[in-house]
Amino acid sequence: MMHPDTALAWIGNGRGFGVIATRAIPKGTIVFVRDALDIVIPATHPLVNDPLYADTLTSHAYIEPDGSRVLCWDHGRYMNHCCRPNTLSTGFGFEIAIEDIGQGVEITDHYAVLNLEFEMELTCDKPECLRRMGPGTLSNVGEWIDARIQDALYRVRSVDQALVSLIDDRTRSQLERYLDTGEAYPSVLSLQHLRRTA
């Protein structure tokens, strides 16, 4: 579920729809948590290889470490990529704002964490844009992503958290342990789906 202070909006040609902040969202805010309404399609399910669903799953679902596809029920599936995004997916399984996001600003993520199965061209307008991304990109940017996440996590307790009730007890306990001790940080690399090769 996306944070309640977000909405679907037309971003422009080349990017299509995206997600914007309808009110200011401070750094450290949890902006997305997978919830009970999200559709989880196991890796072995026939829909994964059904041509009727291929475009939807390719453009709107992300792949979990176990290979299952997650199709968000809300506008979270429209978040666009940016090579220097304002939110990041964490090893805890939720997404966090890594900087203050102003009202009306597009909310972006880094697609390296989605477990892409193909190369894609990027429409990021940042000077440091990677231009292309595909399988294995997370290994190249994981250290940078982890540093940004860890910096933002220390703000989690100091800002309102509308979505914290959706975090399962195990994850919440793991997060509390990390915030209390600085130990057991789950790297973003733990989100990688390690595909088996024949």
Phi, psi and chi 1 to 4 in degrees:
 res  aa     phi    psi   chi1   chi2   chi3   chi4
   1 MET       -  133.6  175.0 -179.2  -72.7      -
   2 MET   -77.9  154.1  -77.5  -61.7  -63.9      -
   3 HIS   -54.3  142.2 -167.4  -79.7      -      -
   4 PRO   -64.3  -19.0   16.9  -26.8      -      -
   5 ASP   -92.9   41.7  -66.4  -24.4      -      -
   6 THR  -135.7  161.2   63.6      -      -      -
   7 ALA  -154.2  157.9      -      -      -      -
   8 LEU   -76.5  137.8 -179.1   66.0      -      -
   9 ALA  -149.6  152.7      -      -      -      -
  10 TRP   -78.2  120.9  179.0 -105.8      -      -
  11 ILE   -90.3  -39.6  -56.7  -56.8      -      -
  12 GLY   148.7  171.5      -      -      -      -
  13 ASN   -60.9  140.9  -66.7  -23.7      -      -
  14 GLY    91.2  -29.2      -      -      -      -
  15 ARG  -114.5  -25.4  -71.5  179.7   72.7   78.1
  16 GLY    71.4 -141.8      -      -      -      -
  17 PHE   -78.4  157.4  -74.9   98.0      -      -
  18 GLY  -155.3 -172.3      -      -      -      -
  19 VAL  -115.3  133.3  178.3      -      -      -
  20 ILE  -121.0  159.3   62.0  164.6      -      -
  21 ALA   -83.4  128.6      -      -      -      -
  22 THR   -89.8  -13.9   57.1      -      -      -
  23 ARG  -144.3  163.8  -68.7  172.8   46.9  179.6
  24 ALA   -59.9  135.7      -      -      -      -
  25 ILE  -120.3  113.5  -63.5  175.8      -      -
  26 PRO   -75.0  154.4   13.6  -14.2      -      -
  27 LYS   -52.6  138.5  177.6  178.5  176.7  177.6
  28 GLY    94.3   -5.4      -      -      -      -
  29 THR   -78.5  132.8  -58.2      -      -      -
  30 ILE   -75.3  119.6  -64.5  168.5      -      -
  31 VAL  -106.1  -14.6  -65.7      -      -      -
  32 PHE  -151.2  136.4  171.5   81.6      -      -
  33 VAL  -138.0  131.9  176.4      -      -      -
  34 ARG   -64.1  133.3 -168.1  173.5  101.1 -175.1
  35 ASP  -126.8 -177.5   69.6   30.8      -      -
  36 ALA   -65.8  -20.2      -      -      -      -
  37 LEU   -87.0  -15.5  -66.6 -179.5      -      -
  38 ASP   -65.0  143.4  -70.2  -35.1      -      -
  39 ILE   -92.0  123.1  -59.3  167.0      -      -
  40 VAL  -109.2  120.7 -180.0      -      -      -
  41 ILE  -111.0  112.2  -55.8  167.0      -      -
  42 PRO   -58.1  152.4  -22.2   32.6      -      -
  43 ALA   -57.6  -30.2      -      -      -      -
  44 THR   -91.9    1.3   57.1      -      -      -
  45 HIS   -69.6  140.9 -164.3  -75.5      -      -
  46 PRO   -58.0  -27.2  -21.4   28.9      -      -
  47 LEU   -61.9  -28.0  -74.9  179.0      -      -
  48 VAL   -59.8  -34.0  171.1      -      -      -
  49 ASN  -108.3   10.3  -63.6  -49.4      -      -
  50 ASP   -82.2  120.4 -170.6  -36.4      -      -
  51 PRO   -58.4  -26.0  -11.0   16.1      -      -
  52 LEU   -65.8  -26.3  -69.7  173.9      -      -
  53 TYR  -109.0   -3.8  -62.7   97.7      -      -
  54 ALA   -56.9  -47.8      -      -      -      -
  55 ASP   -62.4  -42.5  -74.3  -14.5      -      -
  56 THR   -64.7  -46.4  -61.4      -      -      -
  57 LEU   -68.4  -34.6  -67.4  177.6      -      -
  58 THR   -70.1  -40.4  -61.8      -      -      -
  59 SER   -93.8  -19.3   60.3      -      -      -
  60 HIS  -125.5   -7.3  -65.8  -60.3      -      -
  61 ALA  -107.5  155.4      -      -      -      -
  62 TYR  -116.5  160.6   64.9   89.9      -      -
  63 ILE  -106.6  128.0  -59.1  174.3      -      -
  64 GLU   -77.8  165.5  -69.7  -84.1   76.3      -
  65 PRO   -56.1  -29.4  -28.6   36.4      -      -
  66 ASP   -84.3    1.3   67.5    0.5      -      -
  67 GLY    93.5   -7.7      -      -      -      -
  68 SER   -71.7  151.5   59.7      -      -      -
  69 ARG   -98.0  141.0  -91.2   72.1  170.1  167.0
  70 VAL  -118.8  121.0  178.1      -      -      -
  71 LEU  -108.9  109.9 -177.1   62.2      -      -
  72 CYS   -66.5  140.5  -60.3      -      -      -
  73 TRP   -80.3  -20.9   67.0  -89.1      -      -
  74 ASP  -109.0 -164.7   64.6    0.5      -      -
  75 HIS   -72.1   -1.1   54.4  -81.8      -      -
  76 GLY   -56.8  -28.6      -      -      -      -
  77 ARG   -70.0   -7.3   67.2 -178.7  179.6  -97.5
  78 TYR  -101.5    7.3  -69.2   99.4      -      -
  79 MET   -63.3  132.2  -76.7 -177.0   65.1      -
  80 ASN   -91.5  160.7  -73.7  -44.0      -      -
  81 HIS   -82.4  150.2  166.2   82.0      -      -
  82 CYS  -148.4  138.1 -178.0      -      -      -
  83 CYS   -70.1  -17.7  -72.0      -      -      -
  84 ARG  -130.7   74.6  -73.1  -65.8 -176.8  -98.8
  85 PRO   -74.4  171.0   32.1  -36.7      -      -
  86 ASN  -102.4   -3.5   49.9   25.5      -      -
  87 THR  -136.2  159.1   73.8      -      -      -
  88 LEU  -143.7  144.3  -74.6  168.0      -      -
  89 SER   -74.8  139.7  -62.0      -      -      -
  90 THR  -110.1  163.1   70.7      -      -      -
  91 GLY   -66.1  -12.0      -      -      -      -
  92 PHE   -79.3  -12.1  -68.3  104.4      -      -
  93 GLY    96.4   -1.8      -      -      -      -
  94 PHE  -114.3  168.0   56.4   75.7      -      -
  95 GLU  -108.2  141.9 -171.8  138.2  -21.3      -
  96 ILE  -129.0  144.7 -169.7  169.1      -      -
  97 ALA   -72.5  124.1      -      -      -      -
  98 ILE   -98.4    2.1   59.8  169.0      -      -
  99 GLU  -156.4  165.6   60.0 -172.8   46.8      -
 100 ASP   -66.5  134.9  -67.3  -24.9      -      -
 101 ILE  -116.4  119.7  -56.1  170.3      -      -
 102 GLY   -78.0  159.4      -      -      -      -
 103 GLN   -57.7  133.6 -179.0  177.3   -6.8      -
 104 GLY    85.3   -5.7      -      -      -      -
 105 VAL   -82.3  140.6  171.8      -      -      -
 106 GLU   -69.0  137.0 -177.2 -179.2   10.2      -
 107 ILE   -93.9  124.0  -63.6  172.6      -      -
 108 THR  -124.9  158.3   55.2      -      -      -
 109 ASP  -128.7  173.1 -170.2    9.5      -      -
 110 HIS  -105.9  116.3 -158.3  -66.3      -      -
 111 TYR   -67.6   -8.3  -80.4    8.1      -      -
 112 ALA   -59.1  -26.3      -      -      -      -
 113 VAL   -83.6   -4.1  -61.2      -      -      -
 114 LEU   -84.5   -4.0  -58.7 -176.9      -      -
 115 ASN    61.8   53.8  -73.1  -52.7      -      -
 116 LEU   -57.3  142.7  -62.2  175.4      -      -
 117 GLU  -103.2    2.5  -64.1 -178.4  -58.8      -
 118 PHE  -149.5  162.5   54.9   89.7      -      -
 119 GLU   -77.4  141.3  -71.3  -79.0  -32.5      -
 120 MET  -137.8  147.3   67.9  179.6  -68.9      -
 121 GLU   -81.8  146.2  -70.8 -172.3   31.8      -
 122 LEU  -104.9  147.7  -57.6  173.7      -      -
 123 THR  -109.8   23.1   58.4      -      -      -
 124 CYS   -66.4  138.4  171.8      -      -      -
 125 ASP  -101.7   15.2   60.8   -2.5      -      -
 126 LYS   -82.0  145.2  -58.7  -64.4 -178.6 -173.5
 127 PRO   -58.3  -31.7  -19.5   27.4      -      -
 128 GLU   -91.7   19.8   57.7  -87.6   56.7      -
 129 CYS   -55.3  137.3  180.0      -      -      -
 130 LEU   -73.6  -17.2  -60.2  172.3      -      -
 131 ARG    71.8  -40.4  -56.0  -70.3  175.8 -130.6
 132 ARG  -139.1  152.1  -66.3 -168.7   65.3   75.1
 133 MET  -148.7  150.4  179.7 -179.2  -58.4      -
 134 GLY  -167.3 -162.9      -      -      -      -
 135 PRO   -55.8  136.6  -24.0   33.7      -      -
 136 GLY    93.4  -10.9      -      -      -      -
 137 THR   -62.1  -35.0  -56.9      -      -      -
 138 LEU   -58.2  -36.6 -176.1   55.9      -      -
 139 SER   -60.3  -31.0  -62.2      -      -      -
 140 ASN   -81.4  -26.7  -61.5  -31.2      -      -
 141 VAL  -115.5    0.2  -63.8      -      -      -
 142 GLY   -59.3  -39.3      -      -      -      -
 143 GLU   -64.1  -44.1 -172.7  175.6  -34.5      -
 144 TRP   -63.0  -43.9  175.4   84.3      -      -
 145 ILE   -62.6  -46.9  -71.2  175.1      -      -
 146 ASP   -58.8  -41.3  -83.6  -25.7      -      -
 147 ALA   -62.6  -41.8      -      -      -      -
 148 ARG   -67.9  -39.5  -62.4  -62.5  -54.7  -90.5
 149 ILE   -64.3  -47.9  -70.0  169.0      -      -
 150 GLN   -60.5  -38.2  -71.9  174.1  -52.5      -
 151 ASP   -62.1  -40.4 -179.6   55.9      -      -
 152 ALA   -76.3  -31.5      -      -      -      -
 153 LEU   -60.5  -30.1  -77.7  170.5      -      -
 154 TYR   -70.9   -5.9  -72.1  105.5      -      -
 155 ARG   -98.0   -6.3  -59.8  -84.5  -55.0  -86.3
 156 VAL   -54.1  -42.2  163.8      -      -      -
 157 ARG   -80.0  -11.8  -70.5  175.2  169.1  160.5
 158 SER  -101.7    1.1   63.4      -      -      -
 159 VAL  -126.2  156.5  -63.5      -      -      -
 160 ASP   -63.3  140.0  -71.4  -26.1      -      -
 161 GLN  -125.3   93.9  -61.2  -68.6   -5.8      -
 162 ALA   -67.8  -24.3      -      -      -      -
 163 LEU  -105.3    2.4  -59.3  179.2      -      -
 164 VAL   -61.0  -28.9   73.5      -      -      -
 165 SER   -67.3  -16.8   65.0      -      -      -
 166 LEU   -86.1   -8.9  -63.1  176.1      -      -
 167 ILE   -80.6  130.0  -61.2  173.7      -      -
 168 ASP   -67.0  159.8   63.5   76.9      -      -
 169 ASP   -59.6  -40.5  -69.1  -19.4      -      -
 170 ARG   -62.5  -45.9 -178.3  172.8  168.3 -103.0
 171 THR   -66.8  -40.9  -58.6      -      -      -
 172 ARG   -62.1  -40.5 -167.6  174.2  -53.6  159.6
 173 SER   -64.9  -41.5  175.3      -      -      -
 174 GLN   -64.0  -41.8 -175.5 -177.5   16.7      -
 175 LEU   -63.8  -45.9  174.8   62.5      -      -
 176 GLU   -60.4  -41.5  -67.6  -62.2  -33.2      -
 177 ARG   -61.1  -44.6  178.5 -179.0  174.5 -159.0
 178 TYR   -63.8  -43.9  171.9   71.4      -      -
 179 LEU   -66.6  -32.7  -65.3  176.4      -      -
 180 ASP   -78.1  -36.8  -71.9  -17.7      -      -
 181 THR  -119.9  -17.9   67.9      -      -      -
 182 GLY    76.5    9.2      -      -      -      -
 183 GLU  -104.3  159.7  -62.2  173.2   -0.2      -
 184 ALA    63.5   39.8      -      -      -      -
 185 TYR   -72.1  124.4  170.7   76.1      -      -
 186 PRO   -85.3  108.6   29.8  -30.9      -      -
 187 SER   -57.8  150.8  170.2      -      -      -
 188 VAL   -60.7  -22.3   70.5      -      -      -
 189 LEU   -63.7  -19.6  -64.4  177.0      -      -
 190 SER   -68.4  -12.3   67.1      -      -      -
 191 LEU   -83.0   -9.2  -59.9  176.4      -      -
 192 GLN   -65.2  137.4  -69.1 -177.9  103.7      -
 193 HIS   -93.6  111.8  168.9   51.9      -      -
 194 LEU   -88.1   99.9  -58.4  175.2      -      -
 195 ARG   -70.8  140.0  -66.1  168.4 -177.4   80.9
 196 ARG   -84.2  137.7  -67.9 -176.4  179.2  156.9
 197 THR  -107.0  148.4   55.6      -      -      -
 198 ALA   -72.0      -      -      -      -      -
